[in-house]
Amino acid sequence: MTPDELNAARDRVLPDVVAGGLRVLFCGINPGLLSAATGHHFARPGNRFWPVLHLSGFTPRRLAPAEQEELLTYRLGITNVVARATARADELSAEEFREGGRILTAKVELLRPQWLAVVGVTAYRTAFGDRKAQIGPQERTIGTTRVWALPNPSGLNAHWTAESMAQEYARLRTAAEASEAADDQVVSFGSCRARQDPEETA
């Protein structure tokens, strides 16, 4: 990829990888130039999203960015707080983050994933106006969707190793599996009650 090809991708919008009924919708900060140029999320070689996703147990093997559509088979998806591509996240304004938070909220209300996972607590704080947010589950919900702030998988985030990051992602995976099991029990119980107590007819 030449510098001119990368620069041509500036401000380009990268399509989401989404569907209804997702277990987890992962939300990046915004696309980098390589991601926008290739059409693949988290495409920069130093980004640890794809290896961490595998290490944490979300995927049975390490996927390549070009295989991003396979995430949907695991009921996982990807979007971004801000849609336009930049070379660095610090090129985005606070207002762009806030507007991105409003757009993201509307998107989550439409798709209704079980969990929204924002990969970058600073981006989460700015987008949702929650200055005290920390890594982990948040009190905020969007409709029925629960929210988790995860470490940013960028290679520039030296505070986290791939292994420690995978542990935090695995916490989310465990919570998602538990909430899914609980939902299945509710559905099963409701079906059982419907069989035992059929609605009376006149």
C-alpha positions in Angstrom: 0.0 0.0 0.0 1.6 3.3 -1.1 1.5 6.5 0.9 -0.7 8.0 -1.9 -3.2 5.2 -1.6 -3.4 5.6 2.1 -3.8 9.3 1.9 -6.6 8.8 -0.6 -8.5 6.8 2.1 -8.6 9.8 4.5 -12.2 10.6 5.5 -13.5 7.5 3.8 -16.3 5.7 5.7 -15.8 2.0 6.4 -19.0 -0.1 6.4 -20.0 -1.9 9.6 -20.0 -5.6 10.0 -23.4 -6.0 11.7 -26.6 -7.9 11.8 -29.5 -8.2 14.2 -29.3 -10.6 17.2 -25.6 -10.1 17.9 -24.1 -11.3 21.2 -21.5 -8.6 21.1 -21.1 -5.5 18.9 -17.5 -4.3 19.2 -17.0 -0.6 18.6 -13.7 0.9 17.6 -12.8 4.5 17.9 -12.6 5.2 14.1 -11.1 3.5 11.1 -7.4 4.0 10.4 -6.2 4.8 6.8 -5.2 1.2 6.1 -8.6 -0.1 7.3 -10.4 2.4 5.1 -8.2 1.6 2.1 -8.6 -2.2 2.4 -12.2 -2.2 3.7 -11.2 -4.3 6.7 -11.6 -3.3 10.3 -8.5 -3.3 12.6 -6.3 -3.9 9.5 -3.1 -2.3 10.8 -0.5 -5.1 11.5 0.3 -3.8 15.0 -3.3 -3.8 16.0 -4.0 -6.6 18.4 -7.8 -6.9 18.0 -7.8 -10.1 16.0 -5.3 -12.1 18.0 -6.9 -10.9 21.3 -10.3 -11.9 20.0 -9.0 -15.4 19.5 -6.9 -15.5 22.8 -10.0 -14.5 24.8 -12.1 -17.4 23.3 -14.5 -15.3 21.1 -13.2 -17.1 17.9 -11.9 -20.6 17.6 -8.9 -19.4 15.5 -7.2 -16.2 14.8 -9.1 -14.5 11.9 -7.4 -12.2 9.4 -9.0 -8.7 8.9 -10.1 -9.9 5.4 -12.2 -12.6 7.1 -14.2 -10.1 9.2 -17.5 -11.2 7.8 -17.0 -14.6 9.5 -17.6 -12.8 12.8 -21.3 -12.8 12.0 -21.3 -16.6 12.3 -20.3 -16.2 15.9 -22.9 -13.5 16.4 -20.2 -10.8 16.7 -20.0 -7.5 14.8 -17.9 -4.4 14.4 -18.8 -0.7 14.2 -17.0 2.6 15.2 -17.8 5.6 17.3 -16.8 7.9 14.5 -17.2 6.6 10.9 -14.6 8.6 9.0 -11.0 7.4 8.6 -8.0 9.4 9.9 -4.3 8.6 10.3 -4.6 9.2 14.1 -7.5 9.2 16.6 -6.4 12.6 17.9 -7.4 14.2 14.6 -11.0 13.8 15.8 -12.8 16.5 17.7 -14.7 16.1 21.0 -17.9 17.1 19.1 -17.3 14.3 16.6 -17.1 11.8 19.4 -20.3 13.2 21.0 -22.1 13.0 17.7 -20.7 9.6 17.1 -22.1 8.6 20.5 -25.6 9.7 19.4 -25.4 7.8 16.1 -24.0 4.7 17.9 -26.9 4.8 20.4 -29.4 4.9 17.6 -27.6 2.0 15.8 -27.7 -0.1 19.0 -31.4 0.7 19.6 -32.0 -0.7 16.1 -29.8 -3.8 16.1 -30.3 -4.6 19.8 -27.1 -6.6 20.5 -26.8 -8.2 23.9 -23.6 -6.2 24.6 -22.0 -3.1 23.2 -18.2 -3.3 23.7 -16.4 0.0 23.2 -12.7 -0.7 22.6 -11.1 2.4 24.2 -12.3 3.8 27.5 -11.2 7.3 26.6 -13.4 7.2 23.5 -16.3 5.9 25.6 -15.9 8.7 28.1 -16.0 11.4 25.5 -18.8 9.8 23.3 -21.1 9.2 26.3 -20.1 12.1 28.6 -19.0 9.7 31.4 -15.7 11.1 32.6 -15.4 8.5 35.4 -15.9 5.4 33.3 -13.4 2.6 33.8 -12.5 -0.6 32.0 -15.2 -3.2 32.5 -19.1 -3.3 32.6 -20.9 0.0 32.8 -24.0 1.0 34.6 -25.4 2.5 31.3 -27.7 0.5 29.2 -29.0 1.3 25.7 -32.5 -0.2 25.6 -31.9 -3.8 26.6 -28.2 -3.7 25.5 -25.6 -3.8 28.2 -22.3 -1.9 27.8 -18.7 -2.8 28.4 -15.5 -0.6 28.0 -12.5 -2.6 26.8 -8.9 -1.8 26.4 -7.9 -0.2 23.1 -6.2 -3.0 21.1 -3.9 -0.5 19.2 -0.3 -1.3 19.4 0.2 2.2 20.8 -1.6 1.1 24.0 1.5 0.0 25.8 -0.2 -0.3 29.2 -1.8 -3.5 28.1 -0.2 -6.7 26.7 -2.0 -9.0 24.4 -2.3 -11.5 27.3 -3.7 -9.0 29.9 -6.0 -7.6 27.2 -7.3 -11.1 26.4 -8.2 -11.6 30.0 -10.4 -8.5 30.0 -12.0 -9.5 26.7 -12.6 -13.0 28.2 -14.5 -11.4 31.1 -16.9 -9.9 28.6 -17.2 -13.3 26.8 -18.1 -15.0 30.1 -20.7 -12.3 30.9 -22.2 -12.6 27.4 -22.4 -16.4 27.7 -24.0 -16.1 31.1 -26.6 -13.5 29.9 -27.4 -15.6 26.9 -27.9 -18.7 29.0 -30.2 -16.7 31.3 -32.2 -15.4 28.3 -32.6 -19.0 27.1 -33.9 -20.1 30.5 -36.5 -17.3 30.4 -37.6 -18.3 26.9 -37.8 -22.0 27.9 -39.7 -21.2 31.1 -42.2 -19.1 29.1 -42.7 -21.9 26.6 -43.3 -24.3 29.4 -45.9 -22.0 31.1 -47.6 -21.6 27.8 -48.0 -25.3 27.4 -49.2 -25.8 31.0 -51.6 -22.8 31.1 -53.2 -22.5 27.7 -55.2 -19.3 27.3 -58.9 -19.9 28.0 -61.2 -19.4 25.1 -64.9 -18.6 25.3 
